[in-house]
C-alpha cells in the first residue's frame, strides 16, 4: 500500500484546506522526508488526517460522531480529510467529512460522511460508513489496528519495551502487538468455570427443594376427583332437564304472546281496510270508465279534426283576394319582358356587319405578324451565331499558341531524360532483384535473431543447469540434516519417556484422570450426604412442631363445636318465641271484644291479660334472634377455617413424614454410592473431606506431571513425524531434481548444436546477399545510382519508379498535344469561312423584315377607323349575352305567371274540399255523440263530465290496485298465521313437560348451577394439585439429567482452567505472548539483517519475555538489550518496529511508513546510523516519513514538511508538494 496524496481541512491547528502530494519528485527521489516543527505545532495531525480519511478515527480519538468531534479546528464549521492511495488492486480515493449546522461554528454537529471511490474512473464504490470500513479493509488488507501498527510506527513504544523488566513487558507487548485477547481469554475461562460450578450448586439446591405427593395422597385425590366428577354429571343432567322445562314454559308464553299480537294485527288490518274503502270505490268507477275509453278517444279525435278543418277553411277564404291580385301582376310582367326581348334582338342584327369586317382586318394583320416574327428570329439567330463563332475562333487561336509552347517544353524534357526510357522495360527486372535482396536481408536478420536467441538459450540453459546442480547438492545436504534431526528427536523422545512407551504414559494419564473424576464425585456425594442429613434434622424438628399445632387446633375445634351447638339451641327457642309473639299481635282486633270473666272464643280462658295492653314487644325478640344468627354464621365460618387448618396440618404432617422417609432413603443411597467410590479408590477406614481434598491435590500433581511428560513426548513425536515427512518429501524432491538435471543436460547439448547450425546458415545468407547486391548495382548504375544498400533499396526503387512514370507522362502529353494542334488549325480555317457566309445572309434578312413591317402598319390603321379598338368577339358576346338575359327573364316571368294561376286554382279547390269535409264530419260526430251518451247512462254516468271525473291515470289506477291487493294478501296471511299458531300452541300444551311454575324452575336451576360451580371448583383444585405433582416429578427428573450434564460440563471447564485459566489472566497471557514475542523476533531479525549483519536478537528459553542480543563482531557474545548504546538501541527498536509492521500487515506490501518521535535522545553518531538505516529502506521502494522536533534532522534530511506556528494557535505547512487551496 502506497499513499499518493493527502488533502484535509480544519484539523486541530492546521486551519484551512491543505494538499500534500507524496508523489512529488522530491519525495520519490530521496525516499525519506522529515515532518518537522516545534512541539504542539501539528506534526501528528498529518497522521491523524490519514487515519481519519481511511477509518474515520485517529489513534488519539476513537470514533468521531454527531455528539463529539474534538479534532475540528476551533471557530470553524466544517472539516474533512481525503487520501489517495494505491494497492495491488487499484488506485482509490477515500473521503471523510463532517460539518456543523449551516456550516457555522456555533451550529450543532451533523452526522459524519464517509465514502470510497475509484480514483481512475471517479465511480463511488461505497458511501455508507460501515460498508466503507469493510471496503477499505478489503482494499488495503488492514483494519485500523493493523494499519497503525504497520504504517504508523510509535518508536518510543519499542524503546520502553527494550528497557522494561520481563514482568513489565507483558502489558507493553499487549499494547504494541494487540495480544490482550489472551489475557481476556484466561480471565474469561476462570469466570466461566466459576459460573458453571455455581450453576451446579443451584441445580442441586433446586432438586433438594422439590417435594412430591405420596402414592396414598395421590390415590386419595384421584378417588375424590372421580366421586366429584360423578356427582357433577348427575347435577348437570338435572340442570339440563330443568332448562328443557324452562324452555317449554317460556315457549308457551312466547306462543301466546305471538297469537295475541296476530289478533291485534288483524284488528289493525280491518281499520285500514275501512279507511281504504273510498279509494276502493274510486278504483271501481275508474275501471268502469276504462271500458268506455276507446269510444271516448274516437269522439275526441273526430272533434279535434273538425276543429282543425274549420280553422283551415277560414284561413284559406281570407287568402283568396290576395291570390287574385298576384295573378294579375304576373300577367303584366310577362308582357313587358316580351317587348324588351324584341328590342335587344334588333340591335344585335344591326351590329353584325361591322363585326364581320373587323374580323377580316384582324385576320390579315395576324397573318402579317407571323412572317415578321419569323424574320426577327432569323436575324437574332444569325447575330448570335456570328458572335459565338467569333469568340470560339479567338479561343482556338489562343489554345493553339499554348499547345505550341507545351510541345516545345516536352520535346526538351524528353531529350534531357533520354536514359529513363530504358526503365520502361528494365524496371520490373530491377524490382524483382530488389525483392530478392530484401528477402535475403530479412533472412539475415531472422538468422541473427535466431542465433541470438539460441545463444541466450544456451547461456540460460547453462545457468539453469548450474543452478540445478547446486540445488541438487543443497537438497542432498538438507536431506542428510533432516535424517540427523530425526535421529536426534528419537533420542530426545527416549530420554523423556524414561525407558517406557508413550502408550504406558497415556494409560497412566487415563488412570489419573479417572481417579480425579472418582475423587470429585466422592466430594460431591459427601457434600450431598451432609446436606441430606441436615435436611433430615430440620424435618424432625418440623414434625414436632406439627404435632403440637395439631393438638392445639383439635382442642379449639371441639370448643367451637360446643359453642355452635349452644347457639343453635338458642336460635330455636328465639324463633318459637318470635312466632308466638306474632300470633299474639295478630289477635289485636279480637282482644277489643274480650271482657274479664267471659270466656275467649278461641282458647276459652276467662282471664285476658293482653286485653289491657300488656302485649310483649316483638322487635326485642327479633333483634336477639338476628344477633344469634349472626353469631352462628360467624361461628360456622370459624369452625370451617379450623377444620381446613386441621386438615392442612394433618396433611403437612403426613408430607413431612414422607419427606423424612425420602431423606433416609437418599442418605442410604449416598452412603452406598460413597462406599462404591471408596472401593474403586481403594480407600479403607474413615474417609473425611480433608482426606479427599489431599488425595485430589496429590492426584492433580501426578496428573500434571504425567500430562507434561505426555505433552512433551507428543510434541517431540510430532516433530519426528514432521521431520520424517519432510525427509521423505526431501527424498522425492532430490529424485525429481536429479531427473531435471539430466533433462537440462540434454537441453544444454541441443542448445549448443543449434548455435553452431544457425551460425553456418547466417554466413551462407550473408554471402548470397553480397552477390545479389553486386548484380543489382551493375543494372542500376546507368541510371545514376552510385551506392546500394539494403536500407536504401526501397528508396532507390521508389525513385526509379517515379522517373519511369514521369517519362511515360511526358510521352503521353506529347502524343496528346500534336493531334490537338492539327485539329485547331483546321477548325480556325473553317470558322473564318462560316463568318463570311453569315454576314451575307444577315443583310438579306434585314431587308425582308423592313418590308413586312410597312404592310402591317397600313392594315392596322384601316381597322382602327372601322371598329376602333373594340374586340369583335367580346362585342358579339356582349350582345348575345343581352339577348340571353332577356330570354331568361321572359322564361322566369312566364313561370311566375303560371305558378300564380296554379296557386289560385288550388286554393279555390281546397276551400271547396274543406266545405264538403266539414259538412260530412258534422253528421258523423252527431251520431257518435248520441251513441256515447247512451253508453254513459248504461254504465252509470249521468253525463260526459261525470265520466271524465271518474277517469284516473294509469299510474294512479295501478297504485290503487296494488294497495287493494296488498290488503287482501295481508288478510289471508294473518288468517293463515293465526290458524298455524293456534294449532302449534295446542300441541305444545298437550306435552305437559312439567307441573312446576317458571319461577320455581329458575330458582332450582340457580341452585343447581351453584352446586355445579362449587363441585367444578373443587375438581379444579384437585386437578391442579395432581398436575402440579406431575410437573414437580418431571422437573425432578429434568433436574437430575441437568445435574449430570452440568457435572460433565464442570469437569470440562475445570480441565481447561487447569491449562489456561487464572483470575488475573497471567497464565495464558504469558504463554501466548511468548509465542507472539518469538514470532516478532523472527520478523525483526529479518529486518535487522537488512540494516547490519552484526546483531542477532534471541529469546531467553528460561524467561520467555527476556530479550538478548548476539554480537557477531564480538565472537557471538550474547548480552542484554539493556547494555546497548543509543544508536544500537535505535537500530534494535527500529527492527522490532519494522518486524511488527510486517507481521501486522501480513500479505499486504507496505510502501509508506511513518515514524513518530524517537530521535530526540540520539547522539550524532547514533543519528547518522539511524538515518543511514532508514535511507537504505528506499532500495525496497519504501517512502519513509520521520516525525520529530529535533533540529539536527533538518540538517540531515533535505526533503522536509515544515509545520510553523502562526498567530491564534494556528499553524502553516510548507515544503515540496504542499499546496494551500483556501483559508
LUMVO-287948 format. One record per residue (C-alpha): x negated, y negated, z. Coordinates in steps of 0.25 Angstrom, whole numbers, plus 2048, in hexadecimal, padded with zeros to 3 digits. Example, Ala and Ser with C-alpha at 12.3 -4.5 7.8 and 13.67 -1.06 7.14 Angstrom:
// LUMVO-287948
7CF81281F/7C980481D/
END
This chain:
// LUMVO-287948
800800800/7FA7F27FC/8007E5800/8007DB7F4/8077CF7F9/80E7C9805/8177BE806/81E7B8812/8257AC818/8267A6826/8207B182F/81B7AC83C/8117A183A/8107A382B/81B799827/81F798818/81E7A280D/8117A980A/80B7B3800/7FF7BB802/7FB7C27F5/7F27CE7F9/7EF7D27EA/7E77C57E9/7D97C77E3/7D37C37F0/7D97CE7F8/7D77D87ED/7C87D57EB/7C47D57F9/7CD7DF7FF/7CC7D980C/7D27CC812/7D47C581F/7E07BF825/7DA7B482E/7DF7A9837/7E07A5846/7E87AD850/7F77AB84E/7F67A5840/7FE7B083A/7F47BB835/7FC7C7839/8097C0834/8047C4826/8047D382A/8127D0831/8177CB823/8127D981D/8197E1827/8267D8827/8277D9817/8257E8818/82C7ED825/8347E182A/82C7E1837/81E7DE83C/8147E4846/8177D9850/8267D884D/82F7E484C/83C7E3844/8407D583F/84F7D483F/85A7CA83F/8597C884E/8497C684F/83E7C0845/8327BB84D/8297BB840/8317B0839/82A7A383A/830798843/83978E83D/83B796830/84879C82B/8427A8823/8377B1822/8337BD818/8277C6815/8257CC807/81A7D6804/8167DD7F6/80F7EA7F8/80B7F57EF/80B8047F1/8098107E8/8188107E6/8188027E0/8187F37E4/8227EE7EE/8277E07F3/82D7E0801/8347D4807/8397D1815/8407C5819/8497BE824/84F7B1825/8587A982F/8667A482C/865799821/85679B821/85679182D/84C792838/858791842/86079B83B/8637A9840/85A7B583B/8617BD830/85E7CC82D/8517CE826/8507D3818/8467DE812/8447E3804/83A7EA7FC/8397E97ED/8317EE7E1/8267E37DE/8257E77D0/8347E77CC/8397DE7D7/8447E87DA/8497E87E8/8477F77ED/84E7F57FB/8547E9803/8597F0810/8507EF81C/8507FE81F/84F802811/8437F880E/83B7FE81A/83D80C815/839808807/82D80180C/82980D814/82B815807/82380C7FE/81780A808/81881780F/81780F81C/82180B827/81E7FF830/81580683A/80D80D82F/80B800828/8067F9834/7FC804837/7F8806828/7F67F7823/7F67EE82F/7EB7F3838/7EA7EE846/7DB7EF848/7DC7EB857/7E47F785A/7D9801856/7CF7F985D/7D77FB86A/7D9809867/7CA80B866/7C7805873/7D280C87B/7D1818884/7D782587F/7E3824888/7E5815883/7E4819875/7F1821874/7FB815875/7F180D86B/7F1819862/80081A862/80180B85F/7F880B853/7FC81984D/80B819851/80A826858/812822864/81D82C85F/815837866/816831874/82582F872/82683E86E/81F84287A/82783A883/83483E87C/83184D87E/82F84A88D/83C84388D/84484D885/83E85988D/84485289A/85184F893/85285E88F/84F86289D/85A8588A2/86485E898/86186C89E/8638678AC/8708608A8/87586D8A1/8728758AE/87986B8B7/88586B8AD/88687A8AD/88687B8BD/8918718BE/89B8798B5/8A58818BD/8B088A8B6/8BC8918BC/8BC89F8C1/8C38AA8BA/8CE8AB8C5/8D189C8C4/8D189D8B5/8DB8A88B5/8E48A18BF/8E48958B6/8E789D8AA/8F38A58B0/8F88978B6/8F78928A7/8FF89E8A2/90A89C8AC/90C88E8AA/90C89089B/91789A89C/91F8908A5/91D88589B/92288E890/92F890898/93188289B/92E87E88C/939888887/943882891/93F87488D/94187887E/94F87D881/953871889/94E86887E/957870874/96386E87D/96085F87E/95E85E86F/96C86586D/97385B876/96C84F870/970855862/97F856867/97E84786C/97884385F/98284A856/98E84485E/98883685C/98683884E/99483D84C/999831853/99082884A/99682E83E/9A482B843/9A081D845/99A81C837/9A8822832/9AF817838/9A680C833/9A8812825/9B7811826/9B580282A/9AC80081E/9B6807814/9C17FE819/9B87F1817/9B57F6809/9C47F8805/9C67EB7FE/9B97ED7F6/9BE7FB7F2/9CB7F57ED/9C37EB7E4/9BC7F77DF/9C97FE7DB/9CE7F17D4/9C17EF7CD/9C27FE7C8/9D07FB7C2/9CB7EF7BB/9BF7F67B5/9C97FF7AD/9CE7F27A6/9C17EC7A4/9BF7F1795/9CD7EB791/9CA7DE798/9BC7DE791/9C27DF783/9CC7D3786/9C17CB78C/9B97CD77F/9C57CA776/9C77BD77D/9B97B977C/9B87BC76D/9C57B476B/9C07A8772/9B37A876A/9BB7A975D/9C379D761/9B7795765/9B1798757/9BD79474F/9BD786756/9AF784753/9B0788744/9BC780742/9B5774748/9A977673E/9B1777731/9B176872D/9A276772F/9A0773725/9A976C71B/9A175F71B/99476771A/99876E70D/99C760706/98E75A709/986766704/98E7656F6/98A7566F5/97B75A6F8/97B7656ED/98075A6E2/9747516E6/96A75C6E5/96F75F6D7/96D7516D2/95F74F6D7/95A75C6D1/95E7576C3/95774A6C4/94A7516C8/94A75B6BD/94C7506B3/93F7486B8/9377556B7/93B7576A8/9367496A4/92874B6AB/9257586A3/920751696/91574969D/9117546A6/90F75D69A/906753692/8FD75069F/8FB75F6A0/8F675F691/8EC754694/8E775A6A1/8E476769A/8DC76068F/8D475969A/8D27666A1/8CD76D694/8C2762693/8BD7636A1/8B877269F/8AE76F694/8AA76269B/8A776A6A8/8A07756A0/89776B699/8937656A6/8907726AC/8877766A0/8807696A1/87E76B6B0/8797796AE/86F7756A3/86976A6AC/8677736B8/86177E6AF/8577736A9/85376E6B7/85177D6BC/8497816B1/8407746B2/83E7776C1/83B7866BE/8317826B3/82A7796BD/8297846C8/82478F6BE/8197856B9/8147836C8/8157926CB/80C7956BE/80278B6C4/8027926D1/8007A06CC/7F579C6C3/7ED7976CF/7F07A46D7/7EC7AD6CB/7DF7A56CB/7DC7A76DA/7E07B66D9/7D67B86CE/7CB7B26D6/7CE7BB6E3/7CF7C86DB/7C17C56D5/7BB7C16E2/7C07CE6E9/7BE7D86DD/7B77E26E7/7C57E46EF/7CB7EA6E2/7C47F76E5/7CB7F86F3/7D87FC6EB/7D28096E8/7C880B6F3/7CF806700/7D7813702/7CA81B702/7C481170C/7D0812715/7CE822715/7C0820718/7C3816724/7CD820729/7C382B729/7B9822730/7C481F73B/7C782D73D/7B983173F/7B7825749/7C382A750/7BE838751/7B1832756/7B882A761/7C0836765/7B483F766/7AD83576E/7B9834778/7BA844778/7AB84477A/7AC83A786/7B884278C/7B084F78A/7A4849791/7AD84379C/7B485079E/7A685779E/7A284D7A9/7AF84F7B1/7AF85E7B0/7A085E7B5/7A48557C1/7B185D7C4/7A886A7C3/79E8647CC/7A985F7D6/7B086D7D5/7A28747D8/7A086A7E4/7AF86D7E8/7AC87C7E8/7A087A7F1/7A88727FB/7B487B7FA/7AB8877FE/7A587F809/7B387B80E/7B788A80D/7AB88E816/7AF883820/7BD888821/7B9896823/7B089182E/7BB889834/7C4896834/7B989E83C/7B7892846/7C6891849/7C78A084A/7BC8A0855/7C389485C/7D089C85C/7CA8A8862/7C389F86D/7D1898870/7D98A6871/7CE8AB87B/7CE8B9875/7DD8BA874/7E68B9868/7EF8AE865/7FB8B7866/7F88BB874/7F78AC878/8048A9871/80A8B5879/8058AF886/80B8A1882/8188A887F/8188AF88D/8148A2894/82089B88C/82A8A6890/8258A589F/82789689F/83589889A/8388A28A5/8328998AF/83A88D8AA/8478968AA/84389A8B9/84288C8BD/8508888B7/8568958BD/8508918CA/8568838C9/8638898C5/8638928D1/8608878DB/86C87F8D4/87688A8D5/87288D8E4/87487E8E7/88287F8DF/88688B8E8/8838848F5/88C8788F0/8978818EC/8968888FA/89787A901/8A38778F8/8AA8848FB/8AA88090A/8B0872907/8BB8788FE/8BF882909/8C1876913/8C886E909/8D287A906/8D587B915/8D886C917/8E186C90B/8E987890F/8EC87291D/8F0865917/8F986C90D/900874918/902868920/908860914/91186C910/91786C91E/91985D91E/92085E910/92A869916/92E85F921/931854916/93985E90E/94286191A/94385291E/94884F910/95285A910/95885491D/958846918/95F84A90B/96A851913/96C84591C/96C83C910/977844909/980843916/97E834917/982833908/98F83B90B/992832917/99082690F/99982B904/9A582D90E/9A681E911/9B481B90C/9BA827913/9B4822920/9BC81691E/9C981E922/9C482692E/9C882393C/9C3829949/9CC83594D/9D183893F/9CB844938/9C184192C/9C884791F/9BA84C91B/9B4852928/9C0852932/9B884B93C/9BF841946/9B3838948/9AE83093D/9A0829942/99D824934/9AA81D933/9A581293C/99980E933/98E817939/98A81D92B/97C82292A/972819921/970820914/963818910/95B81C91C/95C82B919/95982990A/94D82190E/94882C917/94B83790C/94382F902/93782D90B/93783C90E/9388408FF/92C8368FC/92483D907/92884B902/9238478F4/9168418F9/91484E902/9178568F5/90C84F8ED/9028508F9/90585F8FA/9038618EB/8F68598EC/8F28628F8/8F686F8F0/8EE86A8E4/8E28678ED/8E38748F4/8E387B8E6/8D78738E1/8CF8768EE/8D28858ED/8CE8848DE/8C187D8E1/8BE8878EC/8C08928E2/8B888B8D8/8AD8898E2/8AD8978E6/8AC89B8D7/8A08918D5/8998988E1/89A8A58DB/89589F8CE/8898998D5/8868A68DC/8868AD8CE/87D8A38C8/8738A38D3/8738B38D1/8718B18C2/8668A68C4/85F8AF8CF/8608BB8C5/85A8B28BA/84F8AE8C2/84C8BC8C6/84B8C08B8/8428B48B5/8398B78C1/8388C58BC/8338C18AE/82A8B78B4/8248C28BE/8278B88CA/8298C08D7/82D8BB8E4/8348AE8E7/8338A48DC/8348958DE/83688A8D5/8288858D8/8228938D5/82A8928C7/8248848C5/8168898C8/8188958BF/81D88C8B4/8118828B5/80788D8B5/80E8938A9/80E8858A2/7FF8848A4/7FD89289E/80788F893/7FF88288F/7F288988F/7F7894886/7FE88B87E/7F288387C/7EA88F878/7F489486E/7F6886868/7E7884866/7E6892861/7F1890857/7EB883853/7DD88A850/7E589584A/7EC88B841/7DE88583E/7D989383A/7E5895831/7E488782B/7D5889829/7D7897823/7E289281A/7D8886816/7CD891814/7D689980B/7DA88D803/7CC888802/7C88967FD/7D38957F2/7CE8877EF/7C088C7EE/7C48967E4/7CC88C7DC/7C08827DC/7B788D7D7/7C08917CC/7C28827C8/7B38817C8/7B288C7BE/7BC8857B5/7B58787B6/7A887E7B2/7AF8837A5/7B58767A3/7A886F7A4/7A1878799/7AD875790/7AB866792/79C86778F/79F86E782/7AA86477E/7A0859780/79685F776/7A086376C/7A685576C/79884E76B/79585675E/7A3853758/7A184475B/793844753/79A84A747/7A5840747/79B834748/79383A73C/79F83B734/7A382C738/796827733/79782E725/7A5829723/7A181B727/79581A71D/79F81F711/7A9814714/79F80A715/79A80D707/7A880B701/7AC7FE708/79E7F7707/7A37F16F9/7AE7EA700/7A47E2709/7A57EB715/7977EB71B/7997F3728/7A37FE72C/7A680473A/7B280C73F/7B6800747/7B77F673B/7BC801731/7CB7FD733/7C87EE732/7C07F1725/7CB7F971F/7D57EE722/7CC7E471B/7CB7ED70F/7D97F070E/7DC7E170F/7D37DE704/7D97E96FB/7E77E36FE/7E27D56FB/7DD7D96ED/7EA7E06EA/7F27D46EE/7E97CB6E5/7EA7D46D9/7F97D56DB/7FB7C66DC/7F37C46CF/7FB7CF6C7/8087C76CC/8037B96C8/7FF7BC6BA/80C7C16B4/8137B66BC/80B7AB6B5/80E7B06A8/81D7B06AB/81C7A26B0/81679D6A3/8217A369B/82C79E6A4/8277906A3/828790694/836796693/83A78B69D/836780694/83E785688/84B786691/849778696/849773687/85677A683/85D776690/85A76768D/86176867F/86D76F684/87076568F/87175A685/87B76167D/884764689/88475668E/889750681/89575A681/89975768F/89A74868C/8A474A680/8AD753689/8AE748694/8B373E68A/8BE747684/8C374A692/8C473B697/8CE73868B/8D774368F/8D773E69E/8DB73069A/8E7735692/8EC73E69E/8EC7326A8/8F472969E/8FF73469D/90173A6AB/8F77326B4/8F073B6BE/8FC7446C1/8FB7536C1/9057596B7/9067666BF/90975E6CC/9137556C6/91A7606BF/91A7686CC/92075C6D4/92B75A6CA/92E7696CB/92E7686DA/93875D6DA/9417666D1/93F7726DA/9437696E7/94F7646E0/9547726DC/9517786EA/95876C6F1/96476F6E8/96477E6EC/96477A6FA/96F7716F9/97777B6F1/9757866FC/97877C707/986779700/9887886FE/98678A70D/98F77F712/99A784709/99879270E/99878E71D/9A578671B/9AB793715/9A679C720/9AB79272B/9B9792725/9B97A1724/9B47A3733/9C0799738/9CA7A2731/9C47AF737/9C47A9745/9D37A5744/9D67B3740/9CE7BA74B/9D47B1756/9E27B4752/9E07C3751/9D87C475E/9E37BC765/9ED7C7763/9E37D2767/9E07CA774/9EE7C8778/9F17D7776/9E57DB77F/9E87D278A/9F67D778B/9F17E578C/9E77E2796/9F17DB79F/9FA7E779F/9EE7F07A4/9EB7E67AF/9F97E77B4/9F87F67B3/9EA7F67BB/9F07EE7C6/9EA7E07C1/9F47D47C1/9EC7CC7B6/9DF7CB7B0/9D97C37BB/9DD7CD7C5/9D57D77BD/9C97CE7BC/9C97CD7CB/9C97DC7CD/9BD7DE7C4/9AF7E07CA/9A17E07C5/99B7EE7C2/9917EB7CE/99B7E77D8/9A47F37D4/9997FD7D5/9957F87E3/9A37F97E8/9A48077E2/99780B7E9/99B8057F7/9A880D7F6/9A181A7F2/9978177FE/9A3816808/9A9823802/99B82A803/999825812/9A782A816/9A4838810/996839816/99C835824/9A783F823/99C84A820/99284682B/99D845836/9A2853832/994859832/99085283F/99D857846/99A865841/98C865846/99085F854/99A86A856/98F875852/98586F85C/98F86F867/99287D865/983881868/98587D877/97687E87A/977878888/981874892/97786A899/97885B897/96E85488F/96984D89C/96785A8A3/95F860898/956854897/9538548A6/9508638A5/947860899/93F8558A0/93D85F8AC/93886A8A3/92F86089B/92985C8A9/92786B8AD/92086E89F/9178628A1/9138668AF/9108748AA/90886F89E/9008668A6/8FD8728B0/8FA87B8A4/8F187089E/8E986E8AB/8E787E8AC/8E387E89D/8D98728A0/8D387A8AB/8D18868A3/8CC87F897/8C28778A0/8BD8848A6/8BB88A898/8B487D894/8AB87E8A0/8A888D89D/8A488988F/89C87D894/89488689D/891890892/88C884889/88487E895/87D88C897/87A88C888/87587D888/86D880895/86688C88D/863883881/85F87888A/855881891/84F885884/84E876880/84887288D/83D87D88B/83A87887D/839869882/83086E88E/827875884/82686887B/824860887/81886888C/81286587E/81485787B/81E851886/81A847890/82183B897/817831892/815837884/806839886/805848884/80A848875/80583A872/7F683D875/7F784A86D/7FD843861/7F5837862/7E8840862/7ED845854/7F083784F/7E3832854/7DB83D84D/7E383A840/7E082B841/7D182E844/7D0836837/7D682B82F/7CD821836/7C1829833/7C4829824/7C581A825/7B981982D/7B0821823/7B4817818/7AE80C821/7A2813827/79C821828/79681E836/7A282183F/7AC82C840/7B882C84A/7BB839852/7C583C85D/7C184286A/7C685086B/7C884F87A/7CF84287B/7D884186F/7D983286E/7CA82F871/7C382A864/7B482B861/7AA827856/7A082F850/79482684B/78E82D83F/78282383F/77E82884D/77D83784A/78C83984C/78D83385A/79B833860/79E827868/7AB82086E/7B2815866/7B180C872/7A280B86F/7A4806861/79F7F885D/7A97ED858/7A67F0849/7A77FF84C/7B47FE853/7BA7F6848/7B680083E/7BB80B846/7C8804849/7CA80083B/7C880E836/7D3812840/7DC80783B/7DA80B82D/7DB81A830/7E9817837/7ED80F82B/7EA81B822/7F182482C/7FD81B82D/7FE81981E/7FE82881B/7FE82980C/80081A809/7F4813803/7F280680B/7EA7FC803/7ED7F080C/7E87EF81B/7E97E4825/7E07E4832/7E57DB83D/7DA7D6846/7CF7DE84C/7C37D5847/7C27CB852/7B97D485B/7AF7D8850/7A17D284F/79B7CE842/7957DC83F/7A27E3842/7AA7D983A/7A07DC82E/7A27EB82F/7B17E9831/7B27E0824/7AA7EA81C/7B27F5820/7BF7EE81C/7B97E980F/7B67F880C/7C47FB80C/7C67F37FF/7C07FF7F8/7CC8077FB/7D57FC7F5/7DA7F6802/7DD7E8805/7D97E5814/7DF7D981B/7D87D5828/7DF7CC832/7D67C583C/7D47B7842/7C47BA843/7BD7AE83C/7B27B7837/7BB7BF82E/7BD7B2826/7AF7B2822/7AE7C181F/7BB7C3817/7BC7BA80B/7CB7BC808/7D47B6813/7E27B3816/7E17A8820/7EC7A482A/7EB79682E/7F4790839/7FA783836/80477A83E/81077E845/80C78C847/80B790838/800796830/7FB795822/7F67A0819/7EA79E80F/7E27A7807/7E17AF7FA/7EF7B47F5/7F67AB7FF/8027A27FA/80B799801/81879A7FA/820790802/82178A810/
END
